[in-house]
Amino acid sequence: MALLDQARAQGLGLWPVPAPIEVLWEPPRQEQGLWVRDGMFRSPHADHLPQEAHLARVRELSATQGASGATSGVVSLAASGEEGFEWRTRLCAPLARDGVRCLLLESPYYGLRRTREQTSHRLLRFSDLVRLNRATMEEARSLLWLLAHEGQRRRAIAGFSMGGYMAAVSAAHTAGPLGCAVLAAGDSAAPVYTRCKLSLAIPFNRLHRPGQRP
């Protein structure tokens, strides 16, 4: 425990420092009194993702062009099956108007990050979900790094449903003071796929190993 306490005091975690990123931003535009710009960066987890998902997509909402002067920032993560930014743009707009820089991340396998095999947001393999979750965490940690690097010392991360669960996981593996808003998420994703409605859509008989019960 002494070693853990010492590591926390020094700002060190059990996970490596988030990978620094450089976002390639499109020209900013004004929408409903806010400055909006879309960008992309290479996912820190790209080596473990299909090629179509290598580039992470992010939307920035801010009260001023380029978020100049903002001292607070939040990273918003997508819910399960959520593609694009429309829903979270409406949700985060009040925060942005209050001077909080908002970064909205699109998850791998969703929207413009779908694979060629996908015909919808539905994942084709269980392993795709594992990759999606790990990549989301690493990309979120890098966006939190970006906020601090660009002057937003008061940081938070938030999400709804799967986004809330991933926000909690990302926060738990990020050093330093950090707010976390977890909405409609449990302490584990397991019941969602084993006992709740989504369990009806999973072919468990194809997941078990030979000699084991499905």
Disulfide bonds with the S-S distance in Angstrom:
none
